[in-house]
Amino acid sequence: MLEQLQTILSEATTEISKANTLDELNNLKVSLLGKKGRLTLTAAGMKDLSNEERPLAGKKLNETRSEITQNLEEKINSLQEIEDSKKVLSLDVTLPGHSTTLIGRHPISQMLDDSVKALRRMGFSLASGPEIETEWHCFDALNTPQDHPARNESDTFYFEDGNLLRTHTSTIQIRTMEKNHPPVRIIAPGAAYRRDEIDATHLSQFNQLEGLYVDQNVSLADLKGTLEFLLQAIFGKETPIRFRPHFFPFTEPSFEIDILLEAEGKKSKWIEIAGCGMVDPDVFNQICKVRGDEAYSPKKVSGFAFGLGLERLAMIKWGISDIRHLIENDMRFLEQF
Ligand code: DAH
């Protein structure tokens, strides 16, 4: 047995050193160490040995097996290294690589980031709310009468259960005040939906940014200062801004904000970019009713709110003539930003 093992080891050593390919080495591994391999078959003879012979034969068997295994592994590794380096050498590093096109951020993302950054500096924090809303959050709580045109089925997407796709992000004002004690100072960007025909200036899904600040003694001067800071951060310090009286059911007084657009060679014109106002006492009263406390009593707090359309801001900032470009993912358009 000991001699047999010695023969197997010396034969194996020669065969391994002669092998030139990984395939040959794998075959050798099977023919030596596999189930029907030479070493395995020899080991089967252990049971015929006497009790005295067996320990020595067992030791020699283990040594032979580990030596053969080690030889095989060393040879496999060195052949593998040679094959790998051949592959690397045949690589033509002068071939052009696969290029990836890097383009800027989408105009809506840029508008969003710029607005959030400016408002954060003034202490506003982010809030959010669901896009599927109750009629109460979207209209009633915001003091919108039953016969208001926005509540029409032709203007708003209603579900069969009476819920709807929010028509504006002002719903988040209500959700914030329901849950949080004043003072609150939040901005809430998000999608809004209207049943509009899609054309150059309308989409049925678009993005708004809502703001709300409620505390003791919040005044119209705070509203004006905040929005001027925000709009100048977006459009530049020199941009003229005006507040024009308007009506919204949920603010009193209410304003629309215009900025003066001055394009070279063209007559400058004011364009509307946001709605805002002082939170209507009726909205505060509704909130007191659902909260069951007087935290938002109009006798104690006041506040301002505003809403901007992000598509509109982007269109003005970059002179985009058709709102549909913003959702078509046409690279020729996107590459410009
Ligand atoms: N929700 C209004 C709209 O979608 C915009 C708006 C106007 C929001 C005045 C406000 C606000 O918070 O005070 O047209």
Residues whose N, C-alpha, C, O or C-beta is under 5 A from the ligand:
A	BS01	DAH	T167 H168 S170 G211 F248 T251 G275 C276 G277 A305 F306 G307
